[in-house]
Amino acid sequence: MEEKEQKKNLPTIQKMERELVQSYILTFARYNFDVYEKRIMYYVLKSKKIQDYVREQIQNLKENKKKTPFQGMEECVIPISELVIHKGEYERYKEAFRNLCNKGFEIEDKERGFWAYRSFLANPTIDMFDSYVSGYVHSDFIKVLAAIEHGYRQFDFNIAFNLKSAYSMRFYEMISRQDKGQYNGYFTRSIEELKETFGLGDKYGNTTMFIKRVIEPAKRELDECANYSFDYKLQKGDVAKKSRKKDEIQFHIYHIPENETNDKLKENRVMAEMGKYIRLSPQFYEFLLKDTGIPESSINSNIYTLYIIEQTYWRREGKNRGFASLVSKIDELKERALRTDRDNWIAYIIGALKRIEKIDHEKERAEKIALFNIQLEQGKKEQEIANEPENKTEP
C-alpha cells in the first residue's frame, strides 16, 4: 500500500515555455517509429532533467569545457492525462511501449567509418488505477540525444506531439528553426538517404511513390499545423560521386508565424526578428563612428534613439536626401556643442535630436518601427509569390 501511495505523488509535467532540444545526430538517426511511439519519445525528451542535461552540454561546448557524463538509466514518469490515453488508444499505447523495448535507432557516419545501434526504453508500465505511465530510458539514448558536437535542433513540443504522421514529425524535427543560418534555409538529401533515415527499407520503391506517400502528405500537414514547413524540388545527384546518378530532393525551409502555438516562443521570435531590424544603416553607422567621432559604446547605448532618428529622416525625405539632411543636422549640432564648450558633446547631440523629433519611450517606439518594417517586408514577399505565374513548374 505504501508503494501505491508514493506512486500517487507524481511529478507534474509543466507546459514548456522552451523548445525541445536534441542533437543533429539523433535528428537524422535511422529508425522507424509510428505516431504513438514518437509521442512517447517526445515525452521522454520533455523530461526537465534530460533537457537541462542537453543544454548543459551545449553550454559546455560553447565554453570549451569537458562534457559532463550522464550516469545510469533515467526513470520517466508521465501522468496519463498528459499522454492523453483514451479508451480506444489504450491497446495502441501498450503496443507502442512493447515495440519501443525491442526497437532502437541506428547511427552511421560513413566518412568516419562509425556505426552504432542503441536501445531506447526498458520496463514500461501503464497503471490506469493510479493514472501514470513509466519506463526507464537507456543512458546510451541520452548520450546520443546530447551529442551536440555536430549541431542540434530545437522544436516546439506542442506542435510535434499533435502531428498525425510520423513522417511529418521527423521532417519537423529536421527543419525547425532552419529557415536561416548556415544553409540559408536549404538542405539536400538523396531519396535513398531519406528512406534509410525513416527506416523504410524497400518500401515505396520508386521515386514517384515515395514523394506521393511521404513527402507530399508531410508538407501538407506541416503547412497546416506547424510553424515551419518546406517547398521541394527533385534533382539528379552529383555524377562525380563514384556511383550512378541518384534522385535527390532539395528542401527550401520557411517559417509560418501564424502557426506558432507558444506565446512566449512567438514573442521571442518576434523580438529576435526586431533585433535584426533595429540596426543603423552601414552608411550612417560609419558616419557616426569615423566622421563624427562617436565611440562604438556610445552608439550602442543610444541605438534605439539613433534608429528612430534615421528611420524618421528616411520616411520624411527618402533614403538619400534623408541621410544628407541628417548628416548636416548632426554636423551643425556638434559644431554648436564644441563652440559653446560643452563637456559632453555626444549627450548634447543625442538630447537635441530627441527634443527636435519629440522622442520618448525610445525602445517601444523603435520596436514598433521595426515591426512595421518586418510586416512590410513580409507583405512584399507575399506579393511576389502572388505575382508568380500559376503554371510554374519545378525544374
Secondary structure, 3 states (H helix, E strand, C coil): CHHHHHHHCCCCCCCCCCCEEEEHHHHCCECCCCHHHHHHHHHHHHCHHHHHHHHHHHHHHHCCCCCCCCCCCEEEEEEHHHHCCCHHHHHHHHHHHHHHHHCEEEEEECCCCEEEEEECEEEEEEECCCCEEEEEECHHHHHHHCCHHHCEEEECHHHHHHCCCHHHHHHHHHHCCCCCCCCCCEEEEEHHHHHHHCCCCCCCCCHHHHHHHHHHHHHHHHHHHCCEEEEEEEEECCCCCCCCCCEEEEEEEEECHHHCCCHHHHHHHHHHHHHHHCCCCHHHHHHHHHHCCCCHHHHHHCHHHHHHHHHHHHHHHCHHHHHHHHHHHHHHHHHHHHHCCCCCHHHHHHHHHHHHHCCCCHHHHHHHHHHHHHHHHHHHHHHHHHHCCCCCCCC
